[in-house]
Amino acid sequence: MDETEQQDQLKLSPTVAWQSRDFRFYSAARVLGIMGAEAQAVGVAWQVYQITHSALALGYTGLALFLPGLFFVLPAGHVADRYDRRAVIITCYSVQFVATALLLWLALRGATNIWVVYAILFLIGTGRCFSGPAASALVPTLVPKEHFVNAVTWGATVYQVANATGPMIGGILFTIALGKLFGGRLAMLNGAPLVYCFTLLCLACFLGFISVVKPRGAGEPKAFTLKTMLAGLRYVASTRLLLGSISLDLFAVLLGGAVSLMPIFAQDVLHSGANGLGLLRAMPSLGALAVSLTLLIVPIKRRAGRTMLSCVALFGAATVVFGLSRNIWLSCVALLVIGASDMASVVVRSSILQLATPPEMRGRVSSVNWLFIGASNEFGEYESGLTAHWWGAVRAVVIGGVASLTVTGLWSVFFPALRHADELTAESMIEVERQFSSMEPVD
């Protein structure tokens, strides 16, 4: 086999992204960081609900995490494009380490002031707001250009592995009674404090791994200007393929998200307690993991846009089933489908985001995308808590699922560029955008 054939085989390998040393270290760091964050989310949600027994209070946890993105989205993108992205990530995760230590301190004291918890979550959200765009823009600098889609798929797989195990670990740690096992002062670590200790360990390991990553090329420090900060917003608004894919994810997940209400479903609807909460939180990630592993072997080659639209519609339908279910196993199946369908759409959207964006704009465009993701996730938690407060958890989830289906239908009409997106290559994305950029919103 000559050198050209060997290179072609390498490109076709499902594990080609792992040939990069920096991608391996970066992925190891992500696994630990996400596991710790997801376990912490379970701990915070359960603790807040036990203190308040309020769906609206659960919604405020998402709002506290989302608001920093709303305030800092423009400078976060500028920082990601103009400064060393690795240094930005390290700084932000150090802030999150301190915030988690504060959560641990409050839990050990038995504090019940919920507004202090929200303030700490705002600090964590600020760290995520700046680290998210930097991390997203960092990935293309870790692997060769031709291996990027494989790296995106593996990145999504890594995320889902961590996202599946994190909630399960959080739920398990809640059930461990250290006082009964070991006695003495260890009893103080029962419940949320033990979860926060696990998160601190994960964050410390994250900082160790990310510190040895050596990306190719770093941003050059430049002065902040309104023009450079607004460039990402202008680029997304003028690129219909980007606007369609990002906004579809925003509205579908914003309206159809049910994760923040899982403590209510686990305790009051399915009557399964903390163990059931950990199981429910893990199901979407397990479904997503199965799909991501499949996509590594059978990647999306054609009709990427139609695939994304179909998966978002399936996401909405499965959300309706979850809302109506009174059986924990049926609920788990519905959540598996939710995670599986969301995974396929995430791979398409993430690939479009990077392939349709010039390298010098990736930080600012990623910051806009990060705001949309935050809106659909963290602000979606607030929206879910608010609607559950008005209508009840079951009605809120069912109505949200129907709304997601409606949004998918509308977007397939208003964004023909998204519907006609075919191959996940930079050339294909540019051609589709050129073809439809001058068209009216409805074809």
N, C-alpha and C positions, 0 to 999 in steps of 0.2 A: 504493500500500500504506500503510494507516494505521499508527499507532504500535503498536497492539495486535498487528497481523499481523507487524510487524517484530520485536517481542519474541518472538512464537511461533516465527518462523523462527530467531531467534538461539538459542532454547532447543533447537531440533531440530538445530542444527548440530553435527557431530561434533567441531568444534574450539572449542566455546563456552568451555571452561575457559581457553583461551589468551588470551581477552579480558582476563584479569586480569594486570596487570603483575607483581604479587608472585608469582603462580603461575609465570610465565615464569622469573623469577630463581630461584625455589626449585627448579624443575625442572632448570635448567641446573646448579645446585649439586649436585643429586642425581646427575645423570649423571656428573659428575666424581668425586664422592665414592665412588660405587659402583664405577666403573671402576677407581679406584685400589685400593679394598679387594679387589676380585675378582682383580686382577693380583697383589696382595700375597699373597692366599691361595694362588695357584698357586705363587708363589715360596717361601712358607713350607713348603707341603706337599712340594714337590720337594726342597727343602733338607733337611727333616727325614728324609725317606725315604732320601735319599742318605747321610745321617750314620748312620742307625740300621738301615735295611732292615727295619723292624718295622711291622706293621699296627697294633699296640697303641700305638706311639709316635705314629702319625698320629692315632689316636683321642684321645690326650691333648691334641692341639692344639685339637680341638673342645671338650674338657672345660675347658680353660683359658679359652676364650672364653665358655663357658656359666656357669661358677661365679659370676661377678659378678652375673649376673641373678638367680641363686638367692638371693644374699646381700642384694642392694640393690633388689629389685623393689618393695617397699612405699615406701621413701623416694623412689625414682625417679618413681613415679606422683604422689606428693604434690608433689614439686618441679615436675613438668610442669603441675599444676593451680594452683599457688600463685605461680609466678614467671614472669618473661618467658621464654617458650619459645624465642625466638630467641637470647637470651643464654645459655640452657642449652645449646643446640645448638652455639653458637660455642665455649663453654668445653670441651665434650666433644670436639669435633673438634680443638681445640688440644692436648688431652691425647693424642689419637691421632697427631697430627703428631709430638709428642715421642717417642712410642713407636716410630713407624716410623723416626725418625732413629736410635734406639738399635739397631733391627734392622740398619740400614745399617752402623752402626759395628761391630757384631759380625761382620757378613758380610765387611767389609773386613779385619778382623783374622784372619779364618779360624777364628773360635771354634767349638768343637765341643761346648760344654757345653749340652746340650739343655734343661736345667732353667732356664737363663737365658732361653732363647727362650720357654718356657712362662710365665715370670713377666711378660715383656713382653706376651705375648698376653693374660694376665689383665688387664693395664693397659688394653689396647685394648678388651677385653670390658667393662670398667668404663665406659669412655667411651660405648660403644654402648648399655649398659644404661640410662644416663640420657638419651642423645640420642634413642633410639628412641621412647619414649612422647611426648616433647616434639614430635618431628617429626610423629608420627601425629596428635596432637591439634592441631597447627598448621594442617594442611591445610584443615579447615572454615573457618578464619578468613581464607583467601586468596581464596575464591570465594563468590559468592552461593549461598544454600542450594539453589536449584533446579538449580544446576550441579554439585552435589557428586558425584553418581555419575559424571558425565562426567570430573570431575577425578580420581576414584579410578581410573577406567579408564586415563586418560592417565598417571597416576602409575605404574600397573602397567606400562604400555608403556615409559615412561622407564626404569623399573627393569630391564626385560628387555633393552632396547637396551644399557644399560650392563653388565648382567650377561652379555650375550653377547660384547661386545667386550673386557671386562676380562680374562677368562681367555685369549682369543686373543692379546691384547697381551702378557700375561704369558708365554705360551708362545713367542711370537715373540722377545721380548726375551731369553729364555733362550738362543736360538739365535744371537744376534748376537755375533760375536767382534770387539769393539772393538779389541783388541790387533792383530789382523790388518788391520783397516780403517785405523786411525789410528796404531797403535803407541804407545810410551811408557807413561805412567802410566794411560792410559785402559783398559789391559788389566785393571786392578784392578776395573773396573766390570762385567766379564763375569759373566753369570748373575744370581744373586739381588741383588747390589748395584744392578745396572741397573734391575731391577724395583722395588726400594725407592725409587730416585731418581724413577721415574715416579710412584709413589704419593705421594711428598712433593709433587711438582708438582701433582698432582690435588687434594690436600688444601689446598694454599695457594690454589688457584683457588676451591675450595669455600668457604673462609672469606671470600674476597672477594665472591662472589655472595650468600651468605646474609646478609652484613652490610648489604645494601641492601634486604632484604625488610622490609616494614612491615605486619605482621599487624594485623588489627582486634581490639583488646582484648587485654589481657595479664593474667596472674594477679596477684592481690594477695598480697604476702608475709604469711603467717600462721604461727602457731606449729605445730610438729609435735605431733600427738596420735595416740595409738594408734587412736582411733575414725576419724579422717579417713584414716589410712593403710590401715586395713582395709576402708574403704568400697568400694573397687574389687573386692576379693575377694568381699565379701558380695553386691555387685550382680551379678557374673558368676554366682555360685553360685545365686542366686535367679532368674535369667533363663534359662530353659531353651533359648531360641533361641540366646543367646550361648554358653552352656555347651556346647551340642551342636556348634555350628559351630567353636568354638575347639578343643575337645578332639578333634574328628574330625581336624583338621589336625595336632594334636599327635601322636596315636598313629599315624596313617597315614604321616606323613613320618618320624617317629621310627623306626618299624619298617622302612619301605621305602626310606629314604634310602641312596644309594650313592655320593654325591659324594666323600666322604672317601676312598673306596677306589679312586678313579679312577687315582691313580698306580700302584697295583698292577695294575689291569686294563691300563693303557697299556703298562707295561713287561713284566709277566710273563704276561699272558693274551693280549693283542692284539699285543704286540711292536711297538709304534709309537713309543715314546720320548716325549720332551718335546713334540714337535710334535703327536703323537697325543693327549697329555694336554690341550693347549690346545684341540684340535678337540673332544674329548669333553666338556670343560667348557662349551664354547660351545653344544652342541646343545640342551640343555634350554631355554636362553634363546632360541634361535632359534625353537623350537617355540612357546614362550610369546609371543614377539613376534608371530608370525603370528596367533595367536588374539586377542591384545589389539588388534591392528589391525582384525581382523574385528569384534570387539565394539564398536569405536568406530562402525562403520557399521551393524552389526546388533546393538544392545545386548540384553542379557537382559531381557525384559519380563515373562515369566510363568514359573512353575514354577522359581523360583530355587533352592529347596532340593533338589528332585529333580535339577536340573542339577549341583549341587555334589556330591551323593552319587554320581551316575553318573561324574563326572569323577575322583573319588577312587578309584573302583573301576577305572577305566581306567588310572590311575596305578599301581596295584598290579600289574595284568596286564602292563603295559609293563616294570615293574621285573623281573618274572620273565624276560621275554624278554631283557632286557639281561644278566641274570646268566648265562643259558644260552648266549649268543652267543659265537662264536669268530671272527667276521668283523667288522672295524671298521665297515663300512658298515651292517650290520644293527644293530650296537650304536648307531650314530649315529641310525638311524631310531627305535629304541626310546627313545633319550633325547629325540628330538624329540617323541614322543608323551607322554613323561613331562612335559616342559615345557609342552606344549600343554594337557594335562588339568589340571595344577597351576595354570596361569594362570586358567582359568575358575573354579576353586574359590576362588582368591585374591580375584578381583573380587567374588564373592558374599560371602565371609567378611568382607572389608574393608568392604563396604557395610553389611552387617548390623551390624558392630561400631560404626560411627559413627551409623547411623540409629536403632538401638535403644538408644542411650546419650545421656542428657542432656548438654548442652554442659559443665556444671560438673563432670561426672564423667569426661570423655573422657581426661584425663591418667592417672587412676588405673586406669580400665578398660583403657586402652592399655598400661599397664605390666604388667598381668596378661597381656594378649595377647602382649606382648613376651617375657615369661617363657616362655609356651607356645611361641612361635616359636623362642626360643633353645633350648628343650628339644628341639624337633623338628629343629632344624638343628645347632647346635653340640653339644648333648648327644647328638644322633643320630649325629654323627660319632664320638663316643666309643663309643656302642653298636655302631656298625658296625665300628669297629676292634677292639673286644673280641670280638664274635661271629666276625669274620674270624680273629682270633687263635685262637679255639677250633676253628672248623669249616673255615676257609679262606674266601677272599674270595667264591668262586662260591657256595658253599652259603649263606653269610651273606646275600647279596643275594637269592637265590631264596626262602629262607625268609622274609625280610623282606617281599618282594612278596606272598607268600601271606598273611602276617599282615595286611598292609594291606587285602587283599580281605576278610578275615574281620572286621576292625574296621568296615569300611563296612557290611557286612550287619547287624552288631549295632547300630550307631548308627541305622540306618534304622528299627529296631524300638524302641529305647530312647528316641529323641528324635523323637516324631511332629511336634512343632512345626517341627523342621528339615525334615522330609519334606514338610510342607504349606506351607512358606513360599512365597509366590507373587511378588508384585510387589516390586521394590526401592524401596519408599517407606517413610517413617517411619510413616505411617498403617497400611500393610499389616503392617509388623513388629509394631506395637503390638497390632493386632487378632489376629494369630496367637498372640502371647505370651499375650494375655488368654484366648484360647480354650483353650489347652493347659496353662496354668500350674497349673491345679487338677487335672490328670489324673494318673493313676498313670503310672510310667515306661513301661509297656507298654500299648498300646491294643488 
